[in-house]
Amino acid sequence: MFDIVFVPLIIVTVYWIMNLYKYIVKHKEKYVRLIPVLAAPLGAILGVTLFFAAPELMPAKNVVMAFMIGGASGLAATGTDQIFKQMSKTDFDE
């Protein structure tokens, strides 16, 4: 049951780091566009780090799988951000 606990942890961590990044760059469009490019490697790094920290809680059998799971989780954080962004829109004409 607890063997996938790190996947949502990676998603939440990358989500908040990317929100902090958006706050730092003050919504400059050329830097905001880099968020998916930054989220995937950040998630991959977190996946590998957590794989070595507590391999029993990571659903990966080797480092490559941990890298891929972390990267996908990082991209899932970007998708989560888009869900909140789209749901908070008030203009339905677009």
C-alpha positions as CSV (number, residue, x, y, z in Angstrom):
1,M,0.0,0.0,0.0
2,F,2.8,2.5,0.8
3,D,4.9,1.6,-2.2
4,I,3.8,4.6,-4.2
5,V,3.9,7.2,-1.5
6,F,6.7,9.1,-3.2
7,V,4.8,9.7,-6.5
8,P,2.3,12.2,-5.0
9,L,5.1,13.6,-2.8
10,I,7.2,14.4,-6.0
11,I,4.1,15.9,-7.7
12,V,3.4,18.2,-4.8
13,T,7.0,19.2,-4.3
14,V,7.6,20.0,-7.9
15,Y,4.3,21.9,-8.0
16,W,5.3,24.2,-5.2
17,I,8.8,24.7,-6.4
18,M,7.4,25.7,-9.8
19,N,5.0,28.1,-8.1
20,L,7.9,29.6,-6.3
21,Y,9.8,29.9,-9.6
22,K,6.8,31.7,-11.1
23,Y,6.8,34.1,-8.2
24,I,10.5,34.8,-8.5
25,V,10.4,35.5,-12.3
26,K,7.3,37.7,-11.8
27,H,5.4,36.1,-14.7
28,K,7.9,37.1,-17.4
29,E,6.6,35.0,-20.3
30,K,9.9,33.8,-21.6
31,Y,10.8,32.3,-18.2
32,V,7.3,31.0,-17.5
33,R,7.5,28.9,-20.7
34,L,10.4,27.0,-19.2
35,I,8.3,25.5,-16.4
36,P,7.6,22.1,-18.1
37,V,11.2,22.0,-19.2
38,L,12.3,22.5,-15.6
39,A,9.6,20.4,-14.0
40,A,10.5,17.1,-15.7
41,P,14.2,17.1,-14.7
42,L,13.4,18.3,-11.3
43,G,11.0,15.5,-10.8
44,A,13.5,13.0,-12.2
45,I,16.2,14.2,-9.8
46,L,13.8,13.9,-6.9
47,G,12.8,10.5,-8.0
48,V,16.4,9.2,-8.1
49,T,17.1,10.9,-4.8
50,L,14.1,9.4,-3.1
51,F,14.9,6.0,-4.6
52,F,18.3,6.0,-2.8
53,A,16.8,7.5,0.4
54,A,14.0,5.0,0.8
55,P,13.8,2.4,-2.0
56,E,11.0,0.5,-0.2
57,L,8.7,3.5,-0.7
58,M,9.5,4.2,-4.3
59,P,7.7,2.0,-7.0
60,A,10.8,1.5,-9.0
61,K,13.1,-1.5,-9.2
62,N,16.1,0.4,-10.5
63,V,17.5,3.9,-11.0
64,V,16.3,4.2,-14.5
65,M,12.7,3.5,-13.5
66,A,13.0,6.0,-10.6
67,F,14.3,8.6,-13.1
68,M,11.3,8.0,-15.4
69,I,8.7,7.9,-12.6
70,G,10.2,11.1,-11.2
71,G,10.2,12.8,-14.6
72,A,6.6,11.8,-15.2
73,S,5.6,13.0,-11.8
74,G,7.3,16.4,-12.5
75,L,5.2,16.7,-15.7
76,A,2.1,15.7,-13.7
77,A,2.8,18.7,-11.5
78,T,2.6,20.9,-14.6
79,G,-0.7,19.3,-15.5
80,T,-2.0,19.9,-12.0
81,D,-1.1,23.6,-12.3
82,Q,-3.0,23.8,-15.6
83,I,-6.1,22.1,-14.0
84,F,-6.2,24.8,-11.3
85,K,-5.5,27.5,-13.9
86,Q,-8.3,26.4,-16.2
87,M,-10.8,25.9,-13.5
88,S,-10.2,29.4,-12.1
89,K,-10.9,31.1,-15.5
90,T,-14.1,33.1,-15.5
91,D,-14.3,33.9,-19.2
92,F,-16.2,31.1,-20.9
93,D,-16.3,32.7,-24.3
94,E,-12.9,31.4,-25.4
